[in-house]
């Protein structure tokens, strides 16, 4: 069972002017968590689309470098498209044609990842 790497950034939820430090139960819930860090806001989703959680999506993630010594996992393009199709919000519907075309170009070898 693969679990997320512990976060090196201090997280807190702000309710009015009170800072609350989230515990493991908050961070592992399927809900939507709006957190704040010293670097700015952090939006954590316990599940996306039709209930796809971290464990389900991990095999569909690719690792990318996000800065000096920082590596993150992001959904592969095909899975991102699937999740956005399931979500079907206005912004998701607007970007889907671009994502689908990009996936087609990658499959045809016309672009790199």
HUUR-V762958 format. One record per run of one state. SS is the DSSP state (A for helix, B for strand, O for the rest). FROM is the first residue (numbers start at 1). LEN is the number of residues. If there is no record, write none. Layout:
BEGIN
ss | from | len
SS | FROM | LEN
SS | FROM | LEN
END
This chain:
BEGIN
ss | from | len
O | 1 | 11
B | 12 | 4
O | 16 | 2
B | 18 | 3
O | 21 | 3
A | 24 | 4
O | 28 | 4
B | 32 | 6
O | 38 | 2
B | 40 | 6
O | 46 | 1
B | 47 | 2
O | 49 | 3
B | 52 | 2
A | 54 | 5
O | 59 | 2
B | 61 | 7
O | 68 | 2
B | 70 | 6
O | 76 | 1
A | 77 | 11
O | 88 | 2
A | 90 | 18
O | 108 | 6
END
